[in-house]
């Protein structure tokens, strides 16, 4: 799997950091203790090269050197991560003890050598151990290192080099966290919720582009850190989500947060945001998670193996401007590095690419916090199965792919609790669910409706998460599917008793607002509001009306059509 290689690279980089380590706080003895001469923090460029994969990347890093004894150095790489900006996989703190030191040359221009040494280093349980050969020097406050790593997973050799200068002054914080975000604006009807590096807030249905273009967030961050765009400044959210970068006090460590919004109760594919850089740049649907992040890592780490399209892209929609085209890809899997079949997936929730190696099933964190009782999910879809079905990397001549559209409501104890690919349908926390699955070709947009079946009683006081999941290969989580299977979806979450779906035909700017002309293409009505003759009885819907900041319940029926203009019948005269 791609995850394994990525973890390998992470371990390699960390090993490289080991050889770079120098003493910072002296435990050693007198003036001849070499560890006291090199103790400090070194900041510079680290290059990681994997010849087998044609991988070569340089990043800014810090190495901490402290004393572990007389003429012995302890090396630390703190809070290390590896991967694409905004999609890094955390490695944590890496420490190597007792590196032998030797000095050559005169006292003023001495070269202190980290003596060559080959050791077996135990890495994470997923990676195991590796043979690491290191050597390096410190001259006039500059650290230079070379590291060769072998016998790790499927890669025969990884080369790591580091060159950095000793920093002066106090050790600055490496923490780069966004702790809070709030808006003081009436169009924001739901304050931001920070979920990892994803932030979501809700706006009123009446929010216009000019409102979204001038929102001012107040942002709380780690001590000493900075954030861009800055707290208290106007930010343009009119084009969808916005990326905020929190940079730690040390100027090296950073965290990228994607801040998006949704209209209350509406989930569609009308907004797409550019994400990533270089060959990892793509469009992602706002408000949804997808497997695009996983394919971005494959493209970055294995450009000679796979450099094709992303599985989720925008296309022309049915009742709106856009739909999501979801495609199962042939990602050219070889050995255990990356899969042969990567199923296209879009869902409400979060895609955690950082768990691809250690826990592949936990990459899909299904569900968003949901404070209503969902009844059904409606939309439109098209589907065509790919020609050749695979079970992992083995072709199955008799196999046939099928798509899947599902909805799941489940109870949680906290905002961070989630269900994954291996338990989203089987967990005892599931309260309601529905699924549509078919391998038949559907050439034109066809309506679908998922009516949720409740297996537990809905409790308005409980906390729930709701997931809507679209997959071009039903068993894609098991690396089964047919490359070329394509699912195109236009979902609408049913939140009102009557839902009119429209295709915009004309937009007319009128200064303070825009006038939209649209063609009604579909109408969905809650069946409980129909009488025995099929007549719509909205009086059963407990309707409300908004008036000057207040919501009022509608009362009893006063009459029928024409009540106010009906002519009075002439009075009958008594004879």
Residue, then its C-alpha position, 0 to 999 in steps of 0.5 A: x500500500x502507498x501508506x507503507x511506503x509513506x511510513x517508510x519515508x517518514x521513518x527514513x527521514x526520522x533516521x536522518x534526523x538521528x544522525x544530525x543530532x547534537x548536544x544541547x544541554x550538557x551532562x558531560x564533564x570538563x572543557x574537553x567534552x565535545x558534546x558541550x561544544x555542539x549542543x544546540x538547535x540546528x535549523x536547515x534543509x533535509x533532503x530525502x531521496x528514494x532512488x527506486x521510486x524516483x522520489x526526491x524532496x527537500x524540507x526545512x527541519x530542526x535537529x536538537x543536539x544535547x549531551x548524553x555523556x562525555x563526548x556523546x551526543x543525543x539527537x532529537x527530531x521533535x514532532x516530525x511529519x511527512x507528506x503533502x502540505x495540509x495532508x502530512x502524516x505525523x511521526x512524532x518525536x524521534x530520539x537517538x542516544x550516545x552518538x560518539x564524537x571526535x575532534x580534528x584540527x585546531x581548537x578554533x577551527x575544529x571539525x567535530x565528527x559524528x563517527x560513522x555508525x551502523x545500527x538497527x533502529x526500531x521504528x513504528x510497529x507498522x514499519x518494524x526495524x531498519x539498518x541505518x548507517x550515519x556519519x556527519x560533522x559540525x564545523x563552526x556551528x554548521x551541521x552536515x549529515x548523511x544517512x543511508x537506510x536499508x532493510x526497511x519494507x520493500x525499498x532497498x535504499x533511502x538516502x537522507x542528507x541534512x545541512x543546517x546552522x546552529x540557532x541562537x537564542x531561546x528554543x521557540x515553540x513548535x505548536x501550530x494549532x487553531x484553538x477557536x474560531x467565531x463569527x459575529x455575524x447574523x448570517x452565521x447560524x452555526x459557529x465553526x466546529x474544529x474537527x482535526x484540520x477541517x473547520x465547518x460553520x453554517x450560514x442562513x439560507x438567505x446568505x448571498x455572495x456579498x455577505x460571504x465575501x466579507x466575513x470576519x473570523x476571530x481566531x484563537x491560536x497557539x502561543x507565539x504562533x501566527x495565522x494567515x489570513x489574520x484574525x479580525x480581517x475580512x475573508x472571502x468565503x464566496x467561492x467556497x472553503x478557505x485555507x488558513x495556515x497557522x505557523x508556529x513560533x519557530x517559523x518551521x512547523x505549521x498546520x493548514x486548516x480548511x474552513x468551509x461553510x454550508x447552508x443549514x440543511x443543504x448538501x450538494x455539489x455546487x461548490x468546489x475548491x482547489x486543493x494541493x499543489x504541483x501534481x497533487x493539485x485537484x478540485x474537492x467538493x466543499x462540505x464533502x470528504x473524498x478519496x482524492x487526498x489518497x490519490x494525491x499522495x500516490x501521485x506525489x510519491x510514485x509519479x512514475x507509477x501513477x500520474x492519472x486523473x483524480x477519482x472525484x471531479x465536477x461535471x455538469x449536473x442534473x438539477x444544479x450546475x454541477x454533479x460529482x463524477x466518482x470513478x474507480x481507478x487503476x492506480x497501477x499497484x505493485x507489490x505492497x506499495x499501493x493498491x491496484x484498485x482505488x475506488x472512488x468515494x465521496x461522503x459526509x465526514x473526513x478522509x484521514x490520509x495519514x492512517x493509510x499505512x497503520x489503519x487503512x480502514x480508519x482513513x474514512x471517518x464517516x459522519x458529521x454532527x447532525x441535530x435533526x432526525x433525517x427521514x430520507x435522502x434523494x437525488x439523481x445518479x448515473x452509473x456504468x461499471x468498468x470492464x474488468x473486475x479485480x480482487x485486490x490485484x487478481x483479475x476475476x473474469x466472472x466478477x462484476x462491479x456495482x455502485x453503492x449509495x448509502x445513508x447512516x445515522x449513528x449515536x456518539x458520546x463526543x464530537x470526536x467519536x466516529x465510525x469507519x469503513x469496517x463498522x459503519x454498517x455493523x456497529x451497535x451505535x447505528x440508529x438508522x440506515x438505508x442503501x441502494x446498490x446496483x451493477x446495472x448501467x444507468x445511462x441518464x440521470x435517474x432519481x433515487x430515494x433512500x428512506x432511512x429505516x430506524x432500528x432504534x428510537x431517535x432521542x432528540x437529547x442525544x448526539x448523532x452523526x449522519x453519513x451519506x456515502x457514494x462509492x463507484x465500487x461497493x467493495x472498494x474498501x476491500x480493494x475490489x472493483x473494476x477500474x473505469x466504473x463511474x458513478x455520477x451523483x446529484x444528491x438532495x437531503x430532504x429537510x422540508x415537506x415539499x422540495x422543488x428541484x430546479x435548473x437555473x435558466x437565467x440569472x439577472x443582476x438587480x443591484x442589491x440582489x439577483x433574480x433567478x429564473x429556473x425550470x422546475x424539473x422535479x418535485x418531492x413531497x412527503x407522502x404523509x402529507x397526501x390524503x387518500x386522493x393524493x391531494x397535498x395537505x400542508x396543514x398537516x406539516x405544522x408550518x411556521x412563518x418568519x416575521x421581523x426576527x420571530x418565528x410564528x406558528x400558523x393557525x387554523x384554516x380560514x377559508x379556501x381560494x377566493x375567500x377574500x374576493x368572493x361575491x356575497x350571495x344575494x339575500x333571500x326575501x321573505x314572501 
